[in-house]
Amino acid sequence: MRTWIALAVLLVLAMPRVETAPQSPALLAFGARSTLRVPDIPRKDDVNRAIHARDWARVERLLVEEIDRRPNAPEVLKLLASVFLIDQKPLNAAIAIKKAEALEPLDESTRYALVLAYVAIERRDWARAELERLVASDSGDPRYQYWLARLDYDGGVYASAIERLESVIARDPGFIRAHDNLGLCYEAQNRPDTAIAHYRKAIDLNRRAATKSPWPPLNLAVLLRSRGELREAEALLGEAVRYDPASPRAHYELGRLLEELERVDAAVDALKRAMSLDASYPEPHYALARIYRAQGRSEEASRALATFKRLDAVRQEGRP
């Protein structure tokens, strides 16, 4: 029990501090793929009903009660971790998985869930260590190289990220996120034409996918806006918003583009929508301050700028 408490304290101290926790793309992907299998426990039927209703708080309560009754049950801890990931609680998921690992070696899928939890709490060093263990197992799962490439990209090691992503695509040509992230890498290397080709491939695959992501159209739209290709960028941002109406970034980028198109009222609406979706997001406030200043609304501009500075300081403080 002392080890369990110490681990929880360690992970809590490592967790970046933010005002709110916007949904993590890593966790959203996990939630879309995850199939929850309930082991034979006394309240199995109740747990299954709560899962079917997507009542994650009730599922969590039932599983915690089972763990209190039977603390050395790794299968229940692993199920609880999966539910925590779906419910956007990555720190709790990591703690549950590490408790399960203290009881028995982790299977491959649970270790991958731990990777996603670490990515979501921005512990990239921990995520990399777990990914390297998965790669060493020689399973051939392209997701592991994909996430190592994502970590390389975050660290500015673009050549390594590109090499990994190209290997992923060679193995799985339909891997949408690999094409999308290759676009980001080539854009970072100032190779926009190659970036655009990969973004367009990602968009084409994304449009035919059962579950559509806002990121491929959003990423291409941002690049096209920087090149002055505003009309296509607007259409792509509309596509991104349709795929995920709750994406703060999509509404923010749409607001910036509408400002450039001098459709100021629509721009303000989009920026305010981004703020309402993520109260910790600084950039929409800065863009709104710029619009208010241009309109001569100096007091409102000053308030928006002050909010931007406060939120940006919180974000910088919370980075590991």
VOFIPA-681495 format. One record per residue (C-alpha): residue number from 1; chain; x, y, z. Coordinates in steps of 0.25 Angstrom, whole numbers, plus 5000, padded with zeros to 4 digits. Example, Ala and Ser with C-alpha at 12.3 -4.5 7.8 and 13.67 -1.06 7.14 Angstrom:
BEGIN
+-----+-----+------+------+------+
: seq : mol :   px :   py :   pz :
+-----+-----+------+------+------+
:   1 :   A : 5049 : 4982 : 5031 :
:   2 :   A : 5055 : 4996 : 5029 :
+-----+-----+------+------+------+
This chain:
BEGIN
+-----+-----+------+------+------+
: seq : mol :   px :   py :   pz :
+-----+-----+------+------+------+
:   1 :   A : 5000 : 5000 : 5000 :
:   2 :   A : 5011 : 5010 : 5003 :
:   3 :   A : 5017 : 5007 : 4989 :
:   4 :   A : 5004 : 5010 : 4983 :
:   5 :   A : 5002 : 5023 : 4991 :
:   6 :   A : 5017 : 5028 : 4988 :
:   7 :   A : 5014 : 5025 : 4973 :
:   8 :   A : 5001 : 5033 : 4973 :
:   9 :   A : 5009 : 5045 : 4980 :
:  10 :   A : 5020 : 5044 : 4970 :
:  11 :   A : 5010 : 5044 : 4958 :
:  12 :   A : 5002 : 5056 : 4964 :
:  13 :   A : 5015 : 5064 : 4966 :
:  14 :   A : 5019 : 5061 : 4951 :
:  15 :   A : 5005 : 5065 : 4946 :
:  16 :   A : 5006 : 5079 : 4939 :
:  17 :   A : 4997 : 5089 : 4945 :
:  18 :   A : 4986 : 5095 : 4936 :
:  19 :   A : 4973 : 5102 : 4939 :
:  20 :   A : 4965 : 5092 : 4931 :
:  21 :   A : 4968 : 5080 : 4923 :
:  22 :   A : 4964 : 5080 : 4909 :
:  23 :   A : 4962 : 5067 : 4902 :
:  24 :   A : 4975 : 5060 : 4898 :
:  25 :   A : 4975 : 5055 : 4884 :
:  26 :   A : 4983 : 5042 : 4889 :
:  27 :   A : 4971 : 5039 : 4898 :
:  28 :   A : 4960 : 5042 : 4888 :
:  29 :   A : 4967 : 5032 : 4879 :
:  30 :   A : 4968 : 5022 : 4890 :
:  31 :   A : 4953 : 5024 : 4893 :
:  32 :   A : 4949 : 5022 : 4879 :
:  33 :   A : 4956 : 5008 : 4878 :
:  34 :   A : 4955 : 5003 : 4892 :
:  35 :   A : 4946 : 4990 : 4895 :
:  36 :   A : 4944 : 4988 : 4909 :
:  37 :   A : 4943 : 4974 : 4914 :
:  38 :   A : 4938 : 4973 : 4929 :
:  39 :   A : 4944 : 4961 : 4937 :
:  40 :   A : 4935 : 4952 : 4945 :
:  41 :   A : 4933 : 4961 : 4957 :
:  42 :   A : 4920 : 4961 : 4966 :
:  43 :   A : 4914 : 4973 : 4960 :
:  44 :   A : 4918 : 4970 : 4945 :
:  45 :   A : 4904 : 4973 : 4940 :
:  46 :   A : 4904 : 4986 : 4947 :
:  47 :   A : 4917 : 4990 : 4941 :
:  48 :   A : 4913 : 4986 : 4927 :
:  49 :   A : 4900 : 4994 : 4928 :
:  50 :   A : 4908 : 5006 : 4932 :
:  51 :   A : 4918 : 5004 : 4921 :
:  52 :   A : 4906 : 5003 : 4911 :
:  53 :   A : 4900 : 5016 : 4916 :
:  54 :   A : 4914 : 5022 : 4916 :
:  55 :   A : 4912 : 5026 : 4930 :
:  56 :   A : 4927 : 5026 : 4933 :
:  57 :   A : 4926 : 5032 : 4947 :
:  58 :   A : 4917 : 5020 : 4951 :
:  59 :   A : 4927 : 5010 : 4944 :
:  60 :   A : 4938 : 5016 : 4952 :
:  61 :   A : 4931 : 5016 : 4965 :
:  62 :   A : 4927 : 5001 : 4963 :
:  63 :   A : 4941 : 4997 : 4959 :
:  64 :   A : 4948 : 5005 : 4971 :
:  65 :   A : 4938 : 4998 : 4980 :
:  66 :   A : 4943 : 4984 : 4975 :
:  67 :   A : 4957 : 4988 : 4976 :
:  68 :   A : 4955 : 4992 : 4991 :
:  69 :   A : 4949 : 4979 : 4993 :
:  70 :   A : 4959 : 4971 : 4985 :
:  71 :   A : 4972 : 4980 : 4984 :
:  72 :   A : 4981 : 4970 : 4977 :
:  73 :   A : 4972 : 4968 : 4965 :
:  74 :   A : 4981 : 4973 : 4953 :
:  75 :   A : 4970 : 4971 : 4943 :
:  76 :   A : 4960 : 4980 : 4950 :
:  77 :   A : 4971 : 4991 : 4951 :
:  78 :   A : 4974 : 4990 : 4936 :
:  79 :   A : 4959 : 4991 : 4933 :
:  80 :   A : 4958 : 5003 : 4942 :
:  81 :   A : 4970 : 5009 : 4935 :
:  82 :   A : 4964 : 5008 : 4921 :
:  83 :   A : 4951 : 5015 : 4927 :
:  84 :   A : 4959 : 5026 : 4932 :
:  85 :   A : 4966 : 5028 : 4919 :
:  86 :   A : 4952 : 5029 : 4912 :
:  87 :   A : 4947 : 5038 : 4922 :
:  88 :   A : 4959 : 5047 : 4920 :
:  89 :   A : 4966 : 5045 : 4933 :
:  90 :   A : 4980 : 5041 : 4929 :
:  91 :   A : 4987 : 5043 : 4942 :
:  92 :   A : 4977 : 5033 : 4949 :
:  93 :   A : 4979 : 5023 : 4938 :
:  94 :   A : 4994 : 5023 : 4939 :
:  95 :   A : 4993 : 5021 : 4954 :
:  96 :   A : 4984 : 5009 : 4952 :
:  97 :   A : 4993 : 5003 : 4942 :
:  98 :   A : 5005 : 5004 : 4950 :
:  99 :   A : 4998 : 4998 : 4962 :
: 100 :   A : 4994 : 4986 : 4952 :
: 101 :   A : 5009 : 4985 : 4948 :
: 102 :   A : 5013 : 4983 : 4963 :
: 103 :   A : 5004 : 4971 : 4963 :
: 104 :   A : 5008 : 4965 : 4949 :
: 105 :   A : 5015 : 4968 : 4937 :
: 106 :   A : 5007 : 4977 : 4927 :
: 107 :   A : 5002 : 4972 : 4914 :
: 108 :   A : 5005 : 4979 : 4901 :
: 109 :   A : 4991 : 4987 : 4900 :
: 110 :   A : 4992 : 4991 : 4915 :
: 111 :   A : 5006 : 4997 : 4913 :
: 112 :   A : 5001 : 5004 : 4901 :
: 113 :   A : 4990 : 5010 : 4909 :
: 114 :   A : 5001 : 5015 : 4919 :
: 115 :   A : 5008 : 5021 : 4907 :
: 116 :   A : 4996 : 5029 : 4904 :
: 117 :   A : 4993 : 5033 : 4918 :
: 118 :   A : 5008 : 5038 : 4919 :
: 119 :   A : 5006 : 5046 : 4906 :
: 120 :   A : 4993 : 5052 : 4911 :
: 121 :   A : 5000 : 5057 : 4924 :
: 122 :   A : 5012 : 5062 : 4916 :
: 123 :   A : 5022 : 5052 : 4922 :
: 124 :   A : 5029 : 5050 : 4909 :
: 125 :   A : 5041 : 5044 : 4915 :
: 126 :   A : 5033 : 5033 : 4922 :
: 127 :   A : 5025 : 5031 : 4909 :
: 128 :   A : 5037 : 5029 : 4901 :
: 129 :   A : 5043 : 5019 : 4911 :
: 130 :   A : 5030 : 5010 : 4910 :
: 131 :   A : 5030 : 5011 : 4895 :
: 132 :   A : 5044 : 5006 : 4894 :
: 133 :   A : 5040 : 4994 : 4902 :
: 134 :   A : 5029 : 4992 : 4893 :
: 135 :   A : 5037 : 4993 : 4880 :
: 136 :   A : 5047 : 4984 : 4887 :
: 137 :   A : 5036 : 4973 : 4888 :
: 138 :   A : 5037 : 4973 : 4872 :
: 139 :   A : 5022 : 4973 : 4871 :
: 140 :   A : 5022 : 4981 : 4858 :
: 141 :   A : 5011 : 4990 : 4862 :
: 142 :   A : 5013 : 5003 : 4854 :
: 143 :   A : 5006 : 5011 : 4865 :
: 144 :   A : 5019 : 5010 : 4874 :
: 145 :   A : 5028 : 5016 : 4863 :
: 146 :   A : 5017 : 5026 : 4860 :
: 147 :   A : 5017 : 5031 : 4875 :
: 148 :   A : 5032 : 5031 : 4875 :
: 149 :   A : 5032 : 5040 : 4863 :
: 150 :   A : 5022 : 5049 : 4870 :
: 151 :   A : 5031 : 5050 : 4882 :
: 152 :   A : 5043 : 5053 : 4872 :
: 153 :   A : 5034 : 5064 : 4866 :
: 154 :   A : 5031 : 5070 : 4879 :
: 155 :   A : 5046 : 5070 : 4882 :
: 156 :   A : 5049 : 5077 : 4869 :
: 157 :   A : 5057 : 5065 : 4864 :
: 158 :   A : 5049 : 5065 : 4850 :
: 159 :   A : 5059 : 5056 : 4842 :
: 160 :   A : 5057 : 5045 : 4852 :
: 161 :   A : 5042 : 5047 : 4852 :
: 162 :   A : 5041 : 5047 : 4837 :
: 163 :   A : 5049 : 5034 : 4836 :
: 164 :   A : 5040 : 5027 : 4846 :
: 165 :   A : 5027 : 5032 : 4839 :
: 166 :   A : 5032 : 5028 : 4826 :
: 167 :   A : 5034 : 5014 : 4831 :
: 168 :   A : 5020 : 5014 : 4837 :
: 169 :   A : 5014 : 5018 : 4824 :
: 170 :   A : 5022 : 5007 : 4817 :
: 171 :   A : 5016 : 4997 : 4826 :
: 172 :   A : 5002 : 5003 : 4826 :
: 173 :   A : 4999 : 5013 : 4815 :
: 174 :   A : 4986 : 5016 : 4820 :
: 175 :   A : 4991 : 5022 : 4834 :
: 176 :   A : 4984 : 5035 : 4833 :
: 177 :   A : 4991 : 5041 : 4845 :
: 178 :   A : 5005 : 5037 : 4840 :
: 179 :   A : 5002 : 5045 : 4827 :
: 180 :   A : 4997 : 5057 : 4835 :
: 181 :   A : 5009 : 5057 : 4844 :
: 182 :   A : 5019 : 5056 : 4832 :
: 183 :   A : 5012 : 5068 : 4827 :
: 184 :   A : 5015 : 5075 : 4840 :
: 185 :   A : 5030 : 5070 : 4840 :
: 186 :   A : 5032 : 5075 : 4825 :
: 187 :   A : 5026 : 5088 : 4828 :
: 188 :   A : 5035 : 5090 : 4840 :
: 189 :   A : 5047 : 5087 : 4831 :
: 190 :   A : 5041 : 5098 : 4821 :
: 191 :   A : 5037 : 5088 : 4811 :
: 192 :   A : 5023 : 5093 : 4808 :
: 193 :   A : 5020 : 5086 : 4795 :
: 194 :   A : 5024 : 5072 : 4801 :
: 195 :   A : 5016 : 5076 : 4814 :
: 196 :   A : 5004 : 5079 : 4805 :
: 197 :   A : 5005 : 5066 : 4798 :
: 198 :   A : 5004 : 5058 : 4811 :
: 199 :   A : 4993 : 5067 : 4817 :
: 200 :   A : 4985 : 5064 : 4804 :
: 201 :   A : 4987 : 5050 : 4805 :
: 202 :   A : 4983 : 5050 : 4820 :
: 203 :   A : 4970 : 5058 : 4816 :
: 204 :   A : 4966 : 5048 : 4805 :
: 205 :   A : 4968 : 5036 : 4815 :
: 206 :   A : 4961 : 5044 : 4826 :
: 207 :   A : 4949 : 5047 : 4817 :
: 208 :   A : 4947 : 5032 : 4815 :
: 209 :   A : 4949 : 5028 : 4829 :
: 210 :   A : 4938 : 5023 : 4838 :
: 211 :   A : 4943 : 5033 : 4849 :
: 212 :   A : 4948 : 5046 : 4844 :
: 213 :   A : 4958 : 5055 : 4850 :
: 214 :   A : 4958 : 5070 : 4849 :
: 215 :   A : 4974 : 5070 : 4849 :
: 216 :   A : 4977 : 5068 : 4834 :
: 217 :   A : 4968 : 5079 : 4829 :
: 218 :   A : 4972 : 5088 : 4840 :
: 219 :   A : 4987 : 5086 : 4838 :
: 220 :   A : 4986 : 5088 : 4823 :
: 221 :   A : 4977 : 5101 : 4825 :
: 222 :   A : 4987 : 5107 : 4834 :
: 223 :   A : 4998 : 5105 : 4824 :
: 224 :   A : 4990 : 5110 : 4813 :
: 225 :   A : 4986 : 5122 : 4821 :
: 226 :   A : 5000 : 5126 : 4823 :
: 227 :   A : 5002 : 5125 : 4807 :
: 228 :   A : 4990 : 5134 : 4805 :
: 229 :   A : 4981 : 5123 : 4800 :
: 230 :   A : 4969 : 5128 : 4808 :
: 231 :   A : 4957 : 5122 : 4801 :
: 232 :   A : 4962 : 5108 : 4801 :
: 233 :   A : 4967 : 5110 : 4816 :
: 234 :   A : 4953 : 5114 : 4820 :
: 235 :   A : 4946 : 5102 : 4813 :
: 236 :   A : 4956 : 5093 : 4820 :
: 237 :   A : 4954 : 5099 : 4834 :
: 238 :   A : 4939 : 5098 : 4832 :
: 239 :   A : 4941 : 5083 : 4829 :
: 240 :   A : 4950 : 5082 : 4842 :
: 241 :   A : 4938 : 5089 : 4850 :
: 242 :   A : 4928 : 5079 : 4844 :
: 243 :   A : 4937 : 5067 : 4848 :
: 244 :   A : 4938 : 5072 : 4863 :
: 245 :   A : 4929 : 5084 : 4867 :
: 246 :   A : 4936 : 5084 : 4881 :
: 247 :   A : 4950 : 5086 : 4875 :
: 248 :   A : 4955 : 5099 : 4881 :
: 249 :   A : 4967 : 5100 : 4871 :
: 250 :   A : 4958 : 5099 : 4859 :
: 251 :   A : 4949 : 5110 : 4864 :
: 252 :   A : 4961 : 5119 : 4867 :
: 253 :   A : 4968 : 5116 : 4854 :
: 254 :   A : 4954 : 5119 : 4847 :
: 255 :   A : 4954 : 5132 : 4855 :
: 256 :   A : 4967 : 5137 : 4850 :
: 257 :   A : 4964 : 5134 : 4836 :
: 258 :   A : 4951 : 5141 : 4836 :
: 259 :   A : 4958 : 5153 : 4842 :
: 260 :   A : 4968 : 5153 : 4830 :
: 261 :   A : 4955 : 5152 : 4821 :
: 262 :   A : 4950 : 5165 : 4828 :
: 263 :   A : 4938 : 5157 : 4833 :
: 264 :   A : 4940 : 5162 : 4847 :
: 265 :   A : 4927 : 5159 : 4854 :
: 266 :   A : 4928 : 5144 : 4849 :
: 267 :   A : 4942 : 5144 : 4854 :
: 268 :   A : 4939 : 5149 : 4868 :
: 269 :   A : 4928 : 5139 : 4869 :
: 270 :   A : 4938 : 5128 : 4865 :
: 271 :   A : 4948 : 5133 : 4875 :
: 272 :   A : 4938 : 5134 : 4886 :
: 273 :   A : 4934 : 5119 : 4883 :
: 274 :   A : 4948 : 5115 : 4884 :
: 275 :   A : 4949 : 5122 : 4898 :
: 276 :   A : 4936 : 5115 : 4903 :
: 277 :   A : 4941 : 5101 : 4899 :
: 278 :   A : 4954 : 5103 : 4906 :
: 279 :   A : 4955 : 5113 : 4917 :
: 280 :   A : 4970 : 5111 : 4918 :
: 281 :   A : 4973 : 5114 : 4903 :
: 282 :   A : 4981 : 5127 : 4902 :
: 283 :   A : 4982 : 5130 : 4887 :
: 284 :   A : 4967 : 5134 : 4885 :
: 285 :   A : 4968 : 5145 : 4895 :
: 286 :   A : 4980 : 5151 : 4888 :
: 287 :   A : 4973 : 5150 : 4874 :
: 288 :   A : 4961 : 5157 : 4881 :
: 289 :   A : 4970 : 5168 : 4887 :
: 290 :   A : 4975 : 5171 : 4873 :
: 291 :   A : 4961 : 5172 : 4867 :
: 292 :   A : 4956 : 5181 : 4878 :
: 293 :   A : 4968 : 5190 : 4877 :
: 294 :   A : 4966 : 5191 : 4862 :
: 295 :   A : 4951 : 5195 : 4866 :
: 296 :   A : 4956 : 5206 : 4876 :
: 297 :   A : 4950 : 5198 : 4887 :
: 298 :   A : 4962 : 5200 : 4896 :
: 299 :   A : 4956 : 5195 : 4910 :
: 300 :   A : 4952 : 5182 : 4904 :
: 301 :   A : 4965 : 5180 : 4897 :
: 302 :   A : 4972 : 5183 : 4910 :
: 303 :   A : 4964 : 5172 : 4917 :
: 304 :   A : 4966 : 5162 : 4906 :
: 305 :   A : 4981 : 5164 : 4906 :
: 306 :   A : 4982 : 5163 : 4921 :
: 307 :   A : 4974 : 5150 : 4920 :
: 308 :   A : 4984 : 5145 : 4909 :
: 309 :   A : 4996 : 5148 : 4918 :
: 310 :   A : 4990 : 5142 : 4930 :
: 311 :   A : 4986 : 5129 : 4923 :
: 312 :   A : 4999 : 5128 : 4916 :
: 313 :   A : 5007 : 5130 : 4929 :
: 314 :   A : 4999 : 5118 : 4935 :
: 315 :   A : 5002 : 5110 : 4923 :
: 316 :   A : 5017 : 5113 : 4923 :
: 317 :   A : 5017 : 5109 : 4938 :
: 318 :   A : 5010 : 5096 : 4936 :
: 319 :   A : 5020 : 5091 : 4925 :
: 320 :   A : 5030 : 5080 : 4930 :
+-----+-----+------+------+------+
